[in-house]
Amino acid sequence: MSFLGINGKRLKSIFLNKYLIVLVVFTVFITFFDEHNLIDRFNTFRKIKSLEKEQQFYQDEIEATKKKKNELESNNENLEKFAREQYLMKKSNEDIFIIKE
C-alpha cells in the first residue's frame, strides 16, 4: 500500500521514532501539566497587559486631577466657578436654578 509514495513500514517507522514520541510527550507536558505551563503563562500575560492598561488609565487620571487642582489653587475665579458647578454653592444674595437637559 502506498500513500503519497510512503509505504506502511516507512510511515510506521516515522510515527514510532523515539525522538518524535519524546517531542510529543514533552510538548503535551509543557502545555498542560508543568508547574509553569503554557496555558497559565498565556493567562498571566493577558492579566499583566490588562493591569498595565488600568495602570496607565489611573496615571492619566492622576495627571488630569493634578492639573485641575493646580488650576483651582492658582485662581480664585476658577475655584468659585468649580464650587458653583460641582457643589451648587452660592452667595448669600443669589438664587440658583438647576436646569437638566
VENFENNOR-V412590 format. One line per field, one symbol per residue. psi: psi as a letter, one per 20 degrees, with the letter a starting at -180 (. if undefined). burial: 1 if it has 24 or more other ideal C-beta (glycine too) atoms within 12 Angstrom, else 0. Layout:
BEGIN
psi: ???
burial: ???
END
This chain:
BEGIN
psi: ppokjprhggghhghjphhgggggggggghhhiqhlrhghgghggggggghhggggghhghggghgggghghhhphghgggghgghjkqrrhkqqpppop.
burial: 00000000000000000000000000000000000000000000000000000000000000000000000000000000000000000000000000000
END
